[in-house]
């Protein structure tokens, strides 16, 4: 399940605490600098498009995050996601991406969802394939190296 992540949720996550209704999965859901970056991204996107960040919840625990990673362009949103290493291999990322796609199908401003995965990140590539994304290209990112670009049409 995904639930919108607010500014106050991010503030708690940055100090290793969970919002009142949830617990944190053992280990980190993401490094502090990643949570801070996602919080800043959300603050920049939220005035023009919402929701723009979600907590991934399993059995009352926050196990990961999913977020728009740049301001939407036309009818396209670009997502990133991550799950706590303590929860890898359990289908959580696949379910979270499916939830984002279901939300996107109902959102009048979204026709496409795009994402990028590391060329070596087979698990994340599998998540996107399972959710019907198609590979549309490759690029090289200065920070992340070779990436595969993906997209999924969500228009009705």
C-alpha positions in Angstrom: 0.0 0.0 0.0 1.1 3.5 -0.6 0.1 6.6 1.3 1.0 10.2 0.6 4.1 11.4 2.4 3.7 14.9 3.8 6.4 17.4 4.8 5.9 16.5 8.4 6.3 12.8 7.5 9.6 13.5 5.8 10.8 15.5 8.8 10.1 12.5 11.1 11.8 10.1 8.7 14.9 12.3 8.5 15.4 11.8 12.3 14.6 8.0 12.2 11.1 8.2 13.4 7.8 7.1 11.9 4.6 9.1 11.7 2.1 8.2 14.5 0.1 5.4 12.7 3.2 3.5 11.5 6.4 1.8 12.6 9.7 1.8 10.7 11.0 -1.4 9.1 14.2 -2.7 10.7 17.2 -1.0 9.2 17.0 2.1 7.1 14.2 2.6 4.5 16.7 5.0 2.8 19.9 6.8 3.8 19.2 10.2 5.5 20.6 12.1 2.6 18.2 10.4 0.2 15.2 11.1 2.5 16.4 14.8 2.6 16.7 14.9 -1.2 13.2 13.4 -1.6 11.8 15.9 0.9 13.3 18.8 -1.0 12.1 17.5 -4.3 8.6 17.1 -2.9 8.6 20.6 -1.5 9.5 21.9 -5.0 6.9 19.8 -6.8 4.0 19.9 -4.3 2.8 23.5 -5.1 2.1 22.5 -8.7 1.3 18.8 -8.5 0.2 16.5 -5.7 0.6 13.9 -4.4 4.3 13.8 -5.3 5.7 11.4 -2.7 4.4 8.3 -1.0 5.5 6.0 1.9 5.3 2.3 1.0 3.5 0.5 3.9 3.4 -3.2 4.6 1.7 -4.6 7.7 1.8 -1.2 9.5 5.5 -0.6 8.7 7.0 2.0 6.5 9.3 -0.2 4.3 10.2 2.2 1.5 9.5 5.4 -0.5 8.2 6.2 -3.9 8.4 9.7 -5.3 8.1 11.9 -8.4 11.7 12.8 -9.0 11.1 15.8 -11.2 8.4 18.2 -11.9 5.8 16.6 -14.2 6.0 17.6 -17.9 2.8 17.7 -19.9 1.0 14.5 -18.9 4.1 12.6 -17.8 5.3 11.8 -14.3 8.7 10.4 -13.6 9.0 8.1 -10.6 11.7 6.7 -8.4 11.3 4.1 -5.6 13.2 2.2 -3.0 12.6 -0.4 -0.4 14.5 -1.1 2.8 17.1 -3.8 2.2 15.5 -5.8 5.0 12.4 -6.2 2.8 14.1 -6.8 -0.6 12.8 -9.8 -2.7 9.3 -9.8 -1.2 7.5 -8.1 -4.1 7.0 -4.9 -2.2 8.4 -2.6 -4.9 6.2 -4.3 -7.5 3.1 -3.8 -5.5 4.0 -0.1 -4.7 4.6 0.6 -8.4 1.3 -1.1 -9.2 -0.4 1.2 -6.7 1.2 4.3 -8.3 0.0 3.1 -11.7 -3.6 2.6 -10.4 -3.5 6.1 -8.9 -2.1 7.5 -12.2 -5.0 5.9 -14.2 -7.5 7.9 -12.1 -5.5 11.2 -12.2 -6.7 13.5 -15.0 -3.3 15.1 -15.5 -1.3 11.8 -16.0 -1.1 9.8 -19.2 2.4 8.4 -18.9 4.6 7.2 -16.0 8.3 7.0 -16.7 11.2 5.7 -14.7 14.9 4.9 -15.0 16.9 1.9 -13.7 20.5 1.3 -13.4 21.7 -0.9 -16.3 22.9 -3.5 -13.7 19.8 -3.2 -11.4 18.0 -6.4 -12.6 15.6 -6.4 -9.6 14.3 -2.9 -10.4 14.1 -3.8 -14.1 12.0 -6.7 -13.2 9.7 -4.5 -11.1 9.0 -2.3 -14.1 8.6 -5.2 -16.5 6.1 -6.9 -14.1 4.1 -3.7 -14.2 4.0 -3.5 -18.0 6.6 -0.8 -18.5 8.4 -0.8 -21.9 12.0 0.0 -22.4 12.3 3.1 -24.5 16.0 3.9 -24.4 19.2 4.3 -22.5 21.3 7.2 -21.2 24.3 7.9 -19.0 23.8 9.9 -15.8 26.8 11.6 -14.4 26.0 10.3 -10.8 24.3 7.0 -11.6 26.1 5.8 -14.7 24.3 3.8 -17.5 20.5 3.9 -17.1 17.7 2.2 -18.9 14.6 4.4 -19.6 11.1 3.0 -19.2 7.5 4.2 -19.7 4.0 3.0 -19.2 0.8 4.5 -20.7 -1.9 5.1 -18.1 -4.4 7.0 -20.2 -7.9 5.5 -20.2 
